Amino acid sequence: MINPSLIMLPDLLLAVMLIGMAWAALSSNDLRRSVVLFIAFGLLLAIVWARLHAPDLALAEAAIGAGLSGALLLIALRDETDSNLTALKVSQVTRWLVDLFSLIMTVLIGWVLWLTIYVEPVERLAPLANAMLEHSGVSNPVTAVLLNYRGYDTLLELVVVLAAVLGVMVVGRERRGYRQAGPVFCGLVHWLVPLLIVTAGYLLWIGAHAPGGAFQAGATLAAAGIVLRLAGNDAAGLPEGMWLRWLLVAGIGLFLTVGLGVTLNDGQFLQYPKAWSGTLILLIESAATASIAAALVLAYRGGRPDGWLSVADKDNDREVSS
């Protein structure tokens, strides 16, 4: 019989490594080293989520938390003009105050978690969510919660993503692109980009039945755009002008259209008809995938695309600059 302590050993090792990786990323004075450690932390956290039997969170953390966020941090380092990328020096008192605040917050969160689980257990909603799956249109409880039971939350998440990328574009024009890649990398791109696109389509489709969904698929599709950008394709696979604007708002627009359509049909907002719920969820996720991918790629490009402005806006921009 296997010793129970040996079964817990991998979990304890993961917990210690996760805390150590977080401390190393936050305490390093070298920003490049901190970014690399942050990416490693995200990948390790994805393993932890998988170990906790939360594959949806593991996929999201690996694709967005480590992959796309790490790429954005690396491109931000590229924009730095100072070659000596070191963290700002702070006083010892400030360090102690930050450490004390972190310790207090950790104790409070642990205390609330302990009360919730052991002292005053609250009613879990997982059994209710699983019991209503047959009415949701999908067989994956996570997708049912995100796109049916709590559709408002997902709609607001898409609004937050759109607001974030609009904030990036307000700052200024996009950063300069990369020069044309060599034959070896171009050959890799010819294989990798189609594979990423197919993987994104698979994650989108399988999300109704298994771990996956719009955010994971959108992040994977955005990764294909970033690879194209690294290979010298300045547009990163995105359209220009009005088509790009429509692509950014497609997810929110279809979400609102479905919600208002259900309301006009004597229903409640985002309360889908049972016969159409599966089809409507797939349509919303497809549009959301395209919008999320476009937003993430635009965030990586770092500003307003050259083809974003209309002709009148370009004329006004020239007058201001002159």
C-alpha positions in Angstrom: 0.0 0.0 0.0 1.3 3.4 -0.9 2.1 5.7 1.9 -0.3 8.7 1.9 2.6 11.1 2.6 4.2 10.0 -0.6 1.1 10.8 -2.5 1.1 14.3 -1.1 4.8 14.9 -1.9 4.3 16.1 -5.5 1.6 18.6 -4.3 3.8 19.9 -1.6 6.7 20.2 -4.0 4.5 22.1 -6.5 3.3 24.5 -3.7 6.9 25.2 -2.5 8.1 25.8 -6.1 5.1 28.1 -6.8 5.8 30.2 -3.8 9.5 30.3 -4.5 9.0 31.2 -8.1 6.7 34.1 -7.1 9.2 35.4 -4.6 12.0 35.2 -7.1 10.0 37.1 -9.7 9.0 39.8 -7.3 12.4 40.2 -5.6 14.6 40.3 -8.6 16.2 43.7 -9.5 16.7 42.6 -13.1 13.5 43.2 -15.1 14.3 40.8 -17.8 14.9 38.1 -15.2 11.6 39.0 -13.5 9.7 38.6 -16.8 11.2 35.2 -17.5 10.4 34.1 -14.0 6.9 35.4 -14.3 6.4 33.3 -17.5 7.8 30.2 -15.6 5.4 31.0 -12.7 2.4 31.0 -15.1 3.4 27.7 -16.5 3.9 26.2 -13.1 0.5 27.6 -12.0 -1.1 25.9 -15.0 0.3 22.6 -13.7 -1.1 23.3 -10.3 -4.6 24.0 -11.7 -4.3 20.7 -13.7 -3.4 18.9 -10.5 -6.4 20.4 -8.8 -8.6 18.9 -11.6 -9.4 22.3 -13.1 -8.3 21.8 -16.7 -10.2 24.9 -18.0 -8.3 27.1 -15.6 -5.1 25.3 -16.5 -5.6 26.0 -20.2 -6.5 29.6 -19.6 -3.4 30.2 -17.4 -1.0 28.5 -19.8 -2.4 30.4 -22.8 -3.2 33.8 -21.3 -1.5 34.1 -18.0 1.9 32.7 -19.1 1.8 32.9 -22.9 0.1 36.2 -24.0 1.0 38.1 -20.8 4.6 37.0 -21.1 4.7 38.1 -24.7 3.3 41.5 -23.7 5.9 42.0 -21.0 8.7 41.0 -23.3 7.6 43.5 -26.0 7.3 46.1 -23.3 10.9 45.5 -22.4 11.8 45.9 -26.0 10.3 49.4 -25.9 12.6 50.5 -23.1 15.3 52.9 -24.2 17.4 52.4 -21.0 19.7 49.5 -21.5 20.1 49.0 -17.7 16.7 47.5 -16.9 16.8 47.4 -13.1 14.0 47.8 -10.7 13.4 51.1 -8.9 15.3 51.5 -5.6 12.9 51.8 -2.6 13.7 52.4 1.0 13.8 49.7 3.6 10.8 51.1 5.4 8.7 50.8 2.2 9.8 47.2 1.7 8.8 46.4 5.3 5.4 48.0 4.8 4.8 46.1 1.6 5.8 42.9 3.3 3.6 43.6 6.3 0.6 44.4 4.0 1.2 41.2 2.0 1.4 39.1 5.2 -1.9 40.6 6.6 -3.7 40.0 3.3 -2.4 36.4 3.2 -3.6 35.8 6.7 -7.0 37.3 6.0 -7.6 35.3 2.9 -6.5 32.1 4.6 -8.8 32.9 7.5 -11.8 33.5 5.2 -11.1 30.3 3.3 -10.8 28.3 6.5 -14.1 29.7 7.8 -15.9 29.0 4.5 -14.7 25.4 4.2 -14.5 24.1 7.8 -16.3 26.4 10.3 -19.4 27.7 8.4 -19.6 25.7 5.2 -21.7 27.4 2.6 -23.9 25.7 0.0 -22.0 24.7 -3.1 -23.5 25.7 -6.5 -21.7 22.9 -8.4 -24.5 20.3 -7.8 -27.1 22.8 -9.0 -25.1 23.7 -12.1 -24.7 20.0 -13.0 -28.4 19.3 -12.4 -29.4 22.0 -14.9 -26.9 21.0 -17.6 -29.6 19.4 -19.8 -31.3 22.8 -20.0 -28.1 24.7 -20.8 -27.4 23.5 -24.3 -23.9 22.2 -23.5 -22.5 19.3 -21.5 -19.5 21.2 -20.0 -20.5 22.8 -16.7 -17.8 25.5 -17.0 -19.2 26.6 -20.4 -22.7 26.4 -19.1 -21.8 28.8 -16.2 -19.9 31.2 -18.4 -22.3 31.4 -21.4 -25.7 30.5 -19.9 -26.1 30.8 -16.1 -23.7 33.8 -15.8 -23.7 35.2 -19.2 -23.7 38.8 -17.8 -20.2 38.1 -16.4 -18.8 36.9 -19.6 -20.3 39.9 -21.5 -18.7 42.3 -19.0 -15.3 40.4 -19.4 -15.5 41.1 -23.2 -16.2 44.7 -22.5 -13.2 44.9 -20.2 -11.0 43.3 -22.9 -12.3 45.8 -25.5 -11.8 48.8 -23.1 -8.2 47.6 -22.4 -7.2 47.4 -26.1 -8.9 50.8 -26.8 -6.8 52.2 -24.0 -3.7 50.8 -25.7 -4.6 52.4 -29.0 -5.3 55.8 -27.3 -1.7 56.0 -26.1 -0.3 56.3 -29.6 0.6 54.6 -32.8 1.7 51.0 -32.9 5.3 50.1 -32.3 7.6 49.3 -35.1 7.5 45.9 -36.6 10.2 43.3 -37.1 12.3 42.8 -40.2 11.5 39.9 -42.5 12.5 36.6 -40.8 15.0 34.2 -42.3 14.1 31.0 -44.2 14.4 28.8 -41.2 11.9 30.8 -39.1 9.6 31.3 -42.1 9.5 27.6 -42.6 8.6 27.1 -39.0 5.8 29.7 -39.4 4.3 27.9 -42.4 3.9 24.9 -40.1 3.1 26.5 -36.8 0.5 29.1 -37.8 -2.0 26.6 -39.4 -1.5 24.3 -36.5 -2.4 27.1 -34.0 -5.4 28.0 -36.1 -6.7 24.4 -36.1 -6.0 24.1 -32.4 -8.0 27.3 -31.8 -10.9 25.9 -33.8 -10.7 22.6 -31.8 -10.7 24.4 -28.5 -13.7 26.5 -29.6 -15.7 23.5 -30.7 -14.8 21.1 -27.8 -15.6 23.8 -25.2 -19.2 22.8 -25.2 -18.3 19.2 -24.1 -14.8 19.4 -22.5 -12.2 21.9 -21.3 -11.9 24.7 -23.8 -13.9 27.7 -25.0 -13.7 31.2 -26.4 -10.9 32.6 -24.2 -8.6 29.7 -24.7 -9.3 29.6 -28.4 -8.9 33.3 -28.7 -5.6 33.3 -26.9 -4.3 30.4 -29.2 -5.5 32.3 -32.3 -3.8 35.4 -31.0 -0.6 33.4 -30.6 -0.7 32.7 -34.4 -1.0 36.4 -35.0 2.0 37.1 -32.8 4.1 34.5 -34.6 3.2 36.2 -37.9 4.2 39.5 -36.4 7.6 38.1 -35.3 8.1 36.7 -38.8 7.8 40.2 -40.3 4.1 40.5 -41.1 3.3 43.9 -39.6 -0.5 43.4 -39.8 -0.1 40.1 -37.8 -2.9 38.5 -39.9 -5.5 41.2 -38.9 -7.6 43.1 -41.5 -7.5 46.9 -41.7 -9.9 49.8 -41.3 -13.6 49.2 -40.8 -13.2 45.4 -40.9 -10.9 45.5 -37.9 -13.4 47.7 -36.0 -16.2 45.2 -36.7 -13.9 42.3 -35.6 -13.2 44.0 -32.3 -16.9 44.5 -31.4 -18.2 41.2 -32.9 -18.3 39.3 -29.6 -20.0 42.0 -27.7 -22.3 42.9 -30.6 -23.5 39.3 -31.1 -23.9 38.9 -27.3 -26.1 42.0 -27.1 -28.0 41.0 -30.2 -28.9 37.6 -28.9 -29.8 39.0 -25.5 -32.1 41.7 -26.9 -33.6 39.2 -29.4 -34.5 36.9 -26.5 -36.0 39.8 -24.6 -38.2 40.9 -27.6 -39.4 37.3 -27.8 -41.0 37.6 -24.4 -38.0 36.2 -22.5 -35.4 37.5 -20.1 -32.1 39.0 -21.2 -29.6 36.2 -22.2 -32.1 33.5 -21.1 -31.8 31.4 -24.2 -34.7 29.2 -25.5 -33.8 25.6 -24.6 -34.1 24.4 -28.2 -31.6 27.0 -29.5 -29.3 27.4 -26.5 -26.5 25.2 -27.8 -26.5 26.9 -31.2 -26.6 30.4 -29.7 -23.8 29.6 -27.3 -21.6 28.3 -30.2 -22.3 31.5 -32.3 -21.5 33.8 -29.3 -18.3 31.9 -28.6 -17.2 32.0 -32.2 -17.6 35.8 -32.3 -16.0 36.2 -28.9 -13.0 34.1 -30.1 -12.4 36.4 -33.0 -12.8 39.5 -30.9 -10.5 38.3 -28.1 -7.8 37.2 -30.7 -8.0 40.6 -32.4 -7.8 42.5 -29.1 -4.8 40.5 -27.9 -2.9 40.9 -31.1 -3.6 44.7 -31.2 -2.3 44.9 -27.6 0.9 43.2 -28.7 1.2 45.6 -31.6 1.2 48.2 -28.9 -0.9 51.1 -30.3 -3.2 52.4 -33.0 -2.7 50.7 -36.3 -1.8 52.8 -39.3 -5.0 51.9 -41.1 -7.2 52.7 -38.1 -7.8 56.3 -38.9 -10.3 57.4 -41.5 -9.3 59.8 -44.3 -10.7 62.8 -42.5 -8.9 61.9 -39.3 -5.7 61.4 -41.2 -6.0 64.9 -42.7 -6.6 66.4 -39.3 -3.7 64.5 -37.9 -1.4 65.9 -40.6 -2.7 69.5 -39.9 -1.9 69.0 -36.2 1.5 67.6 -36.8 2.4 70.4 -39.2 
